[in-house]
Each structure stands twice: as structure tokens, then as C-alpha cells.
């Protein structure tokens, strides 16, 4: 079942629930939001996060417009290489 299918099923089922069932469903949803989902990261991913924290701490970061410009430039270079 996809996320969209699950949401559709929940939405379709809500009108047929009595008040107690609706409150219980709300409590289940609330508990899922409040309980953090543990992430299983590899050593490489953890090292990347640490490097990113160091970069931000040292002011080595880009604005979103700077990042988009760099991405556009890189994409243009790759297109030029594959086209030529």
C-alpha cells in the first residue's frame, strides 16, 4: 500500500468511526508523530553529517540561490561534455 492509498483509506473510513474510535485513531497518529523514528546511518553518512556541521560552523555554506546557480552551471557543463 502506498502512502496515498493509506491516506485515502483513512479518509474514507473516518465517517464510519464512532467518537471513541476516532479519538483512538487520533491518539495513535499523535503517538507516531511524537515518537522519533530512529535512523540507521552508515559510518560514511555519519561522517558526512559531521563534515556538514563543521562546514556550517566555519561559515562554509551557500545560499539557496548560490547553490542553484552552481547546480545549473554543473548541469550545463555535463550537457556540453555529453553533447560534444
VMD Tcl script that builds the backbone (N, CA, C; Angstrom):
set m [mol new atoms 252]
animate dup $m
set s [atomselect $m all]
$s set {name element resname resid chain x y z} {
  {N N UNK 1 A 0.848 -1.177 0.000}
  {CA C UNK 1 A 0.000 0.000 0.000}
  {C C UNK 1 A 0.886 1.230 0.000}
  {N N UNK 2 A 0.546 2.166 -0.832}
  {CA C UNK 2 A 1.311 3.408 -0.901}
  {C C UNK 2 A 0.794 4.387 0.154}
  {N N UNK 3 A 1.543 5.458 0.350}
  {CA C UNK 3 A 1.130 6.494 1.297}
  {C C UNK 3 A -0.207 7.098 0.861}
  {N N UNK 4 A -0.341 7.372 -0.429}
  {CA C UNK 4 A -1.588 7.958 -0.938}
  {C C UNK 4 A -2.758 7.015 -0.699}
  {N N UNK 5 A -2.561 5.726 -0.959}
  {CA C UNK 5 A -3.626 4.745 -0.716}
  {C C UNK 5 A -3.992 4.681 0.758}
  {N N UNK 6 A -2.993 4.754 1.634}
  {CA C UNK 6 A -3.253 4.721 3.074}
  {C C UNK 6 A -4.063 5.937 3.512}
  {N N UNK 7 A -3.691 7.103 3.017}
  {CA C UNK 7 A -4.428 8.329 3.363}
  {C C UNK 7 A -5.856 8.248 2.850}
  {N N UNK 8 A -6.033 7.750 1.627}
  {CA C UNK 8 A -7.377 7.603 1.073}
  {C C UNK 8 A -8.217 6.640 1.907}
  {N N UNK 9 A -7.617 5.548 2.350}
  {CA C UNK 9 A -8.330 4.570 3.171}
  {C C UNK 9 A -8.732 5.176 4.512}
  {N N UNK 10 A -7.818 5.886 5.140}
  {CA C UNK 10 A -8.122 6.533 6.419}
  {C C UNK 10 A -9.239 7.552 6.241}
  {N N UNK 11 A -9.117 8.367 5.211}
  {CA C UNK 11 A -10.126 9.402 4.946}
  {C C UNK 11 A -11.493 8.776 4.676}
  {N N UNK 12 A -11.538 7.706 3.915}
  {CA C UNK 12 A -12.803 7.050 3.590}
  {C C UNK 12 A -13.420 6.377 4.819}
  {N N UNK 13 A -12.582 5.926 5.735}
  {CA C UNK 13 A -13.054 5.207 6.911}
  {C C UNK 13 A -13.524 6.139 8.029}
  {N N UNK 14 A -12.987 7.337 8.097}
  {CA C UNK 14 A -13.299 8.256 9.198}
  {C C UNK 14 A -14.789 8.461 9.448}
  {N N UNK 15 A -15.613 8.695 8.434}
  {CA C UNK 15 A -17.038 8.942 8.702}
  {C C UNK 15 A -17.752 7.772 9.388}
  {N N UNK 16 A -17.267 6.549 9.188}
  {CA C UNK 16 A -17.942 5.389 9.785}
  {C C UNK 16 A -17.465 5.074 11.194}
  {N N UNK 17 A -16.451 5.767 11.679}
  {CA C UNK 17 A -15.958 5.536 13.040}
  {C C UNK 17 A -16.843 6.251 14.051}
  {N N UNK 18 A -17.058 5.584 15.207}
  {CA C UNK 18 A -17.773 6.288 16.259}
  {C C UNK 18 A -16.788 7.223 16.968}
  {N N UNK 19 A -17.279 8.008 17.889}
  {CA C UNK 19 A -16.443 9.025 18.539}
  {C C UNK 19 A -15.232 8.406 19.237}
  {N N UNK 20 A -15.425 7.313 19.943}
  {CA C UNK 20 A -14.331 6.664 20.661}
  {C C UNK 20 A -13.270 6.153 19.687}
  {N N UNK 21 A -13.686 5.530 18.600}
  {CA C UNK 21 A -12.742 5.021 17.607}
  {C C UNK 21 A -11.962 6.163 16.973}
  {N N UNK 22 A -12.628 7.260 16.668}
  {CA C UNK 22 A -11.954 8.415 16.077}
  {C C UNK 22 A -10.903 8.965 17.038}
  {N N UNK 23 A -11.252 9.028 18.335}
  {CA C UNK 23 A -10.289 9.531 19.325}
  {C C UNK 23 A -9.105 8.581 19.459}
  {N N UNK 24 A -9.360 7.280 19.408}
  {CA C UNK 24 A -8.276 6.298 19.493}
  {C C UNK 24 A -7.355 6.410 18.282}
  {N N UNK 25 A -7.936 6.589 17.095}
  {CA C UNK 25 A -7.129 6.754 15.892}
  {C C UNK 25 A -6.283 8.016 15.992}
  {N N UNK 26 A -6.873 9.080 16.506}
  {CA C UNK 26 A -6.137 10.330 16.684}
  {C C UNK 26 A -4.972 10.139 17.658}
  {N N UNK 27 A -5.185 9.384 18.718}
  {CA C UNK 27 A -4.109 9.122 19.691}
  {C C UNK 27 A -2.983 8.306 19.058}
  {N N UNK 28 A -3.340 7.341 18.217}
  {CA C UNK 28 A -2.321 6.545 17.528}
  {C C UNK 28 A -1.487 7.452 16.625}
  {N N UNK 29 A -2.168 8.302 15.856}
  {CA C UNK 29 A -1.451 9.220 14.963}
  {C C UNK 29 A -0.560 10.157 15.768}
  {N N UNK 30 A -1.090 10.670 16.873}
  {CA C UNK 30 A -0.330 11.586 17.720}
  {C C UNK 30 A 0.911 10.895 18.294}
  {N N UNK 31 A 0.773 9.654 18.719}
  {CA C UNK 31 A 1.924 8.935 19.287}
  {C C UNK 31 A 2.990 8.662 18.232}
  {N N UNK 32 A 2.560 8.461 16.981}
  {CA C UNK 32 A 3.521 8.223 15.911}
  {C C UNK 32 A 4.344 9.472 15.619}
  {N N UNK 33 A 3.717 10.627 15.733}
  {CA C UNK 33 A 4.415 11.879 15.473}
  {C C UNK 33 A 5.392 12.199 16.592}
  {N N UNK 34 A 4.982 11.925 17.835}
  {CA C UNK 34 A 5.817 12.299 18.974}
  {C C UNK 34 A 6.970 11.329 19.200}
  {N N UNK 35 A 6.868 10.116 18.686}
  {CA C UNK 35 A 7.940 9.138 18.856}
  {C C UNK 35 A 8.900 9.271 17.680}
  {N N UNK 36 A 10.132 9.691 17.940}
  {CA C UNK 36 A 11.075 9.841 16.827}
  {C C UNK 36 A 11.390 8.498 16.178}
  {N N UNK 37 A 11.534 8.541 14.874}
  {CA C UNK 37 A 11.884 7.333 14.125}
  {C C UNK 37 A 13.410 7.224 14.117}
  {N N UNK 38 A 13.944 6.149 14.685}
  {CA C UNK 38 A 15.399 6.023 14.705}
  {C C UNK 38 A 15.963 5.830 13.301}
  {N N UNK 39 A 16.993 6.587 13.002}
  {CA C UNK 39 A 17.650 6.466 11.706}
  {C C UNK 39 A 18.813 5.495 11.819}
  {N N UNK 40 A 18.986 4.694 10.807}
  {CA C UNK 40 A 20.115 3.776 10.747}
  {C C UNK 40 A 21.048 4.313 9.677}
  {N N UNK 41 A 22.079 5.032 10.109}
  {CA C UNK 41 A 23.014 5.647 9.185}
  {C C UNK 41 A 24.311 4.862 9.148}
  {N N UNK 42 A 24.926 4.843 7.975}
  {CA C UNK 42 A 26.223 4.188 7.841}
  {C C UNK 42 A 27.299 5.105 8.419}
  {N N UNK 43 A 28.473 4.553 8.619}
  {CA C UNK 43 A 29.595 5.349 9.113}
  {C C UNK 43 A 29.916 6.482 8.137}
  {N N UNK 44 A 29.794 6.204 6.859}
  {CA C UNK 44 A 30.059 7.224 5.838}
  {C C UNK 44 A 29.043 8.364 5.929}
  {N N UNK 45 A 27.769 8.018 6.117}
  {CA C UNK 45 A 26.732 9.041 6.246}
  {C C UNK 45 A 26.940 9.884 7.505}
  {N N UNK 46 A 27.290 9.238 8.610}
  {CA C UNK 46 A 27.558 9.970 9.856}
  {C C UNK 46 A 28.748 10.911 9.691}
  {N N UNK 47 A 29.779 10.448 8.989}
  {CA C UNK 47 A 30.948 11.300 8.740}
  {C C UNK 47 A 30.558 12.492 7.870}
  {N N UNK 48 A 29.698 12.283 6.895}
  {CA C UNK 48 A 29.225 13.373 6.049}
  {C C UNK 48 A 28.441 14.408 6.832}
  {N N UNK 49 A 27.630 13.948 7.771}
  {CA C UNK 49 A 26.882 14.874 8.623}
  {C C UNK 49 A 27.843 15.689 9.480}
  {N N UNK 50 A 28.840 15.039 10.010}
  {CA C UNK 50 A 29.828 15.759 10.829}
  {C C UNK 50 A 30.587 16.790 10.003}
  {N N UNK 51 A 30.962 16.435 8.763}
  {CA C UNK 51 A 31.634 17.401 7.889}
  {C C UNK 51 A 30.728 18.597 7.604}
  {N N UNK 52 A 29.441 18.318 7.377}
  {CA C UNK 52 A 28.488 19.394 7.110}
  {C C UNK 52 A 28.362 20.315 8.320}
  {N N UNK 53 A 28.318 19.734 9.512}
  {CA C UNK 53 A 28.244 20.559 10.734}
  {C C UNK 53 A 29.475 21.447 10.856}
  {N N UNK 54 A 30.635 20.887 10.565}
  {CA C UNK 54 A 31.867 21.683 10.615}
  {C C UNK 54 A 31.830 22.803 9.581}
  {N N UNK 55 A 31.370 22.478 8.370}
  {CA C UNK 55 A 31.269 23.500 7.318}
  {C C UNK 55 A 30.350 24.635 7.744}
  {N N UNK 56 A 29.185 24.302 8.270}
  {CA C UNK 56 A 28.257 25.343 8.719}
  {C C UNK 56 A 28.868 26.157 9.850}
  {N N UNK 57 A 29.534 25.469 10.762}
  {CA C UNK 57 A 30.167 26.159 11.889}
  {C C UNK 57 A 31.250 27.128 11.451}
  {N N UNK 58 A 31.922 26.813 10.364}
  {CA C UNK 58 A 33.002 27.664 9.850}
  {C C UNK 58 A 32.481 28.654 8.803}
  {N N UNK 59 A 31.172 28.667 8.588}
  {CA C UNK 59 A 30.598 29.604 7.620}
  {C C UNK 59 A 30.762 29.172 6.182}
  {N N UNK 60 A 31.099 27.910 5.979}
  {CA C UNK 60 A 31.272 27.399 4.618}
  {C C UNK 60 A 29.947 26.814 4.137}
  {N N UNK 61 A 29.054 27.699 3.772}
  {CA C UNK 61 A 27.756 27.258 3.258}
  {C C UNK 61 A 27.314 28.229 2.165}
  {N N UNK 62 A 26.318 27.806 1.395}
  {CA C UNK 62 A 25.821 28.610 0.283}
  {C C UNK 62 A 24.367 28.976 0.526}
  {N N UNK 63 A 23.968 30.107 -0.024}
  {CA C UNK 63 A 22.547 30.438 -0.025}
  {C C UNK 63 A 21.872 29.534 -1.045}
  {N N UNK 64 A 20.548 29.452 -0.996}
  {CA C UNK 64 A 19.844 28.598 -1.961}
  {C C UNK 64 A 20.057 29.080 -3.389}
  {N N UNK 65 A 20.124 30.398 -3.585}
  {CA C UNK 65 A 20.336 30.900 -4.949}
  {C C UNK 65 A 21.751 30.578 -5.437}
  {N N UNK 66 A 22.737 30.642 -4.541}
  {CA C UNK 66 A 24.106 30.273 -4.925}
  {C C UNK 66 A 24.178 28.787 -5.275}
  {N N UNK 67 A 23.514 27.960 -4.486}
  {CA C UNK 67 A 23.522 26.517 -4.746}
  {C C UNK 67 A 22.841 26.198 -6.070}
  {N N UNK 68 A 21.710 26.868 -6.348}
  {CA C UNK 68 A 21.021 26.646 -7.631}
  {C C UNK 68 A 21.901 27.062 -8.800}
  {N N UNK 69 A 22.598 28.185 -8.650}
  {CA C UNK 69 A 23.471 28.663 -9.732}
  {C C UNK 69 A 24.600 27.668 -9.982}
  {N N UNK 70 A 25.191 27.154 -8.910}
  {CA C UNK 70 A 26.268 26.164 -9.066}
  {C C UNK 70 A 25.734 24.888 -9.716}
  {N N UNK 71 A 24.542 24.461 -9.312}
  {CA C UNK 71 A 23.946 23.254 -9.893}
  {C C UNK 71 A 23.663 23.456 -11.377}
  {N N UNK 72 A 23.141 24.618 -11.734}
  {CA C UNK 72 A 22.852 24.908 -13.138}
  {C C UNK 72 A 24.138 24.910 -13.955}
  {N N UNK 73 A 25.193 25.498 -13.399}
  {CA C UNK 73 A 26.485 25.540 -14.091}
  {C C UNK 73 A 27.033 24.133 -14.297}
  {N N UNK 74 A 26.964 23.308 -13.265}
  {CA C UNK 74 A 27.449 21.925 -13.366}
  {C C UNK 74 A 26.644 21.158 -14.389}
  {N N UNK 75 A 25.316 21.313 -14.383}
  {CA C UNK 75 A 24.465 20.618 -15.355}
  {C C UNK 75 A 24.799 21.053 -16.777}
  {N N UNK 76 A 25.048 22.333 -16.972}
  {CA C UNK 76 A 25.404 22.835 -18.309}
  {C C UNK 76 A 26.729 22.240 -18.761}
  {N N UNK 77 A 27.693 22.149 -17.863}
  {CA C UNK 77 A 28.991 21.551 -18.222}
  {C C UNK 77 A 28.824 20.079 -18.589}
  {N N UNK 78 A 27.997 19.360 -17.834}
  {CA C UNK 78 A 27.796 17.934 -18.132}
  {C C UNK 78 A 27.082 17.750 -19.470}
  {N N UNK 79 A 26.116 18.613 -19.750}
  {CA C UNK 79 A 25.434 18.528 -21.056}
  {C C UNK 79 A 26.416 18.791 -22.184}
  {N N UNK 80 A 27.319 19.755 -21.976}
  {CA C UNK 80 A 28.293 20.093 -23.011}
  {C C UNK 80 A 29.233 18.918 -23.253}
  {N N UNK 81 A 29.616 18.227 -22.175}
  {CA C UNK 81 A 30.540 17.093 -22.307}
  {C C UNK 81 A 29.847 15.928 -23.017}
  {N N UNK 82 A 28.597 15.651 -22.652}
  {CA C UNK 82 A 27.892 14.522 -23.285}
  {C C UNK 82 A 27.479 14.836 -24.723}
  {N N UNK 83 A 27.278 16.122 -25.031}
  {CA C UNK 83 A 26.869 16.501 -26.380}
  {C C UNK 83 A 28.082 16.564 -27.325}
  {N N UNK 84 A 29.241 16.807 -26.772}
  {CA C UNK 84 A 30.397 17.041 -27.627}
  {C C UNK 84 A 31.234 15.860 -27.766}
}
mol reanalyze $m
mol bondsrecalc $m
mol representation Tube
mol addrep $m
